[in-house]
Amino acid sequence: MKELEERGRLDHLTLGEIRQVLAELTALAFPGERPAPVPVESPESTCTAPATIVNLTPHPVRIFNGAGVVVREILASGMVARLKMDRADAGSLDGLLASRVTYGGVEGLPAPEEGTFFLVSLPTALALVGQRDDLLVIDREVREDGTIVGCRGLARPCIGR
């Protein structure tokens, strides 16, 4: 990358140079993490066609790159998928109100659609692990003063060992 900086320009790079720059920037942005492979369009590419992502959370989701720049914002769709909850009074605990909460099925989630993924909360997605493979959650949160303001990517949740 130093050689590229000395040139003073980063345009007109070869594919190999672009891959090298991306790998170095990723290593700087996420020290200690193994960088993800960079998909490149070619006849051998395993990239899939663009997908539609429907945000079923009540707020926009901002996706940041390693430099802290928003590269995409997925606006709230106006529909919200949530876990059903039944709350019952459980008295008090050390002077604090206590409740017993029973979580049920998911409400507000559309039926699967070919080529469409639904961005939902982690509890909603985890409730349907093994039942739906079209659910996404935010991954690698970006915080400002402790508040989540976005993420660096999206993930498909699954239950591991």
N, C-alpha and C positions, 0 to 999 in steps of 0.2 A: 504494500500500500504506500510505503514511503516513496518508492519510485514513481507511483502515480501522482502523489502530492507534488513531487518535484517537477513533474510535467506541467502542473498548474491547471489541469483539466481532467475531468472524469467522463467526458463524452467520447464517443467513437472508440469504445473499448471492445475488445474481443470477448466472446462468450466465456472463455477461460479466465480472463481478467475480471469480468463481472462476478463470476463465481468466487474468485479469490477475495475480492473486496467484500462481498456479502458474508463470506465465512469469517473474515477478520472483524467486520463490524459486529457480527453476532457474538463472537468471542469477547469483544470489548463490552458489549451491552449485557451479556449474561455470562460472567466469568464462572468457570467450573461446570457449566452445562454443556452437554454435547449438542452442537448445532444441528438443526434439522436439515435434511437434504433440500436443495433448492430445485423445485420442479422446472424443467426446461422443455419447451415444446419441440418435439422431434418425432419422426416416425415411430421410434421405440418408446415414446413417452407413455406413462400410465396415467396421465392427468385425465380427470373426468370433465365432462361438459360443465359449464357454469350452472350453479344451483341457485334457487330462490331461497332466501332466508327470511322467515317471518318472525318478528320479535313479539313474543307473547308475554313480555314483562311490561310493567307499567311505566318504564322509563327508557330513554334512548340508550344504546350501548355504543360507546366509543372504543375503537380499536387503535392502539398506538403501535408505532414501530419502535425499534430499539433506541432511536434517538429522541423518543418522547413526543413525536409528532403524530397527530390523529391522521390515520390513513383511510379510515372508513367510519361512518356513523350509521348504525342501523336504528331507524326511528321506531318508536313503539307503534304497534299496529292498531291499537285501540281495543284489542282483545287481550284478555289476561288468563293464562292457564295457572291454576292453583290447586294445592291439595285441599280437600275438604277437611274441615276441623270441627269437632264437637268438643265444647269446653264445658266442664262441670266444676262447680265450686268444691274445693277440697279443704275449706277452712283457712287457717292461717299457719304460717311457719315462722317462728321467731318474730311475730308481729307483722309479718308480710302476708299479703293476699296470696293464696296458693290455689292453683287450678289443676285439674286432671284433663289433659288434652288427648283426644283420640283422633288420629289421622286416618282418613278414609281414602277414597279414590280421588282421581284428578278430575277437575271440572274446567271447562273452557278450552279444552284441547281439541282442535279440529281432527278429522280423520286423516290418515296418511295420504299424501299426494305425491305422485311421481315427480322427482326432481326438486322437491321442496323440503327444507329443514325448518324446524321450529326451535327458536331460541327461548329457553324457559329457565326458571330458577333451578338451582341444584336439588333442593328437596323434591320438586316436581319430577325432574328427570330421574332421580334415584328411585322414586316410587314405581317407575315404569321400566327399570333396567330389565332386559330380557324380553320385554313385550313390544318395545318400539325402538327402532334404530335410526329414527329421523329427528332425534332430540339433541340439541346443542346447549352448552352452558358456557359462561365466560371462563377463560383460563388465564392464569398469570395476571392477577389483578394489578392495576395501577392505582396507587393511593396518593392523595394530597391531604396532609394533616390528618391521616388516619381514615379518611373517607374514600371509598372506592369511587373513582371517577372514570374508570374504563378498564380495559384489559389489553393484553398483547396478542390474544388469539382466542379461538373457540375450541371446545373439546366435546367429544362424545363420551359421556360417562359410562363406566362399566364397573362391576364389582370384581375386585381381584382377590388373590389369596392373601 
